[in-house]
Amino acid sequence: MTPARSHTYQPRRERREVLFAALVVAVILLVTGGLLLLFAPENDTSSVPSKTTVISTPETSLPTDTSLPADTSIPSTPTTQAPAP
């Protein structure tokens, strides 16, 4: 003898119900993506440089003879106040 089945037959879900559930999931994903784009923080890289940002060094120029006043002379050897060893 075969044991009696305790499960009753449940028909498959209707195609309309499955399509409706898939449509609801798609709408939820689209709305979530739109809200993320709408409320995303601005890309402000001025405060923290990223790894791909190239940091440029400011250009400096050394003083030349023409940039000094006429009565100023540039010493040829550096002078120090420390005693020689």
C-alpha positions as CSV (number, residue, x, y, z in Angstrom):
1,M,0.0,0.0,0.0
2,T,1.1,3.5,-0.7
3,P,1.0,6.1,2.0
4,A,-1.6,8.7,1.8
5,R,-0.6,12.1,0.5
6,S,-0.8,14.9,3.0
7,H,-0.3,17.6,0.4
8,T,-3.1,19.0,-1.6
9,Y,-2.7,20.0,-5.2
10,Q,-1.8,23.6,-5.7
11,P,-2.0,24.9,-9.3
12,R,0.8,26.9,-10.8
13,R,0.7,30.7,-10.4
14,E,-1.0,32.6,-13.1
15,R,1.2,34.2,-15.7
16,R,-0.4,37.6,-15.0
17,E,0.6,37.4,-11.3
18,V,4.2,36.6,-12.2
19,L,4.5,39.4,-14.8
20,F,3.0,41.9,-12.3
21,A,5.6,40.9,-9.6
22,A,8.4,41.2,-12.2
23,L,7.1,44.7,-13.2
24,V,6.9,45.8,-9.6
25,V,10.5,44.7,-9.0
26,A,11.7,46.6,-12.2
27,V,9.9,49.8,-11.1
28,I,11.4,49.6,-7.6
29,L,14.9,49.2,-9.1
30,L,14.4,52.1,-11.5
31,V,13.0,54.4,-8.8
32,T,15.9,53.5,-6.5
33,G,18.5,54.2,-9.2
34,G,16.9,57.5,-10.0
35,L,16.9,58.6,-6.4
36,L,20.5,57.6,-6.1
37,L,21.4,59.8,-9.1
38,L,19.3,62.6,-7.8
39,F,20.6,62.7,-4.3
40,A,24.2,61.7,-5.0
41,P,26.8,64.0,-3.4
42,E,28.7,66.3,-5.7
43,N,32.1,65.2,-6.9
44,D,34.3,67.8,-5.0
45,T,37.9,66.6,-5.4
46,S,39.4,70.0,-4.4
47,S,39.6,69.1,-0.7
48,V,41.0,65.5,-1.0
49,P,43.0,64.6,-4.1
50,S,42.2,61.3,-5.6
51,K,44.8,58.7,-6.7
52,T,44.4,59.7,-10.3
53,T,44.7,63.4,-9.7
54,V,48.1,64.8,-10.6
55,I,49.3,67.3,-8.1
56,S,51.0,70.2,-9.8
57,T,53.7,72.1,-8.0
58,P,53.7,75.9,-8.2
59,E,56.3,77.4,-10.5
60,T,59.0,79.3,-8.7
61,S,61.6,81.6,-10.0
62,L,65.0,82.3,-8.5
63,P,66.0,85.9,-8.2
64,T,68.3,87.2,-10.9
65,D,70.7,90.1,-11.0
66,T,68.1,92.2,-12.6
67,S,65.5,91.6,-9.9
68,L,67.7,92.9,-7.1
69,P,68.1,96.5,-6.3
70,A,71.2,98.2,-7.8
71,D,73.0,98.6,-4.5
72,T,72.6,94.9,-3.4
73,S,75.3,92.3,-4.2
74,I,75.1,88.5,-4.2
75,P,77.8,86.8,-2.1
76,S,79.9,84.4,-4.1
77,T,80.3,81.9,-1.2
78,P,77.9,81.2,1.5
79,T,78.8,82.5,4.9
80,T,78.1,80.7,8.2
81,Q,78.4,81.7,11.8
82,A,79.4,78.2,12.9
83,P,83.0,77.5,13.8
84,A,85.1,75.2,11.6
85,P,85.7,71.7,13.0
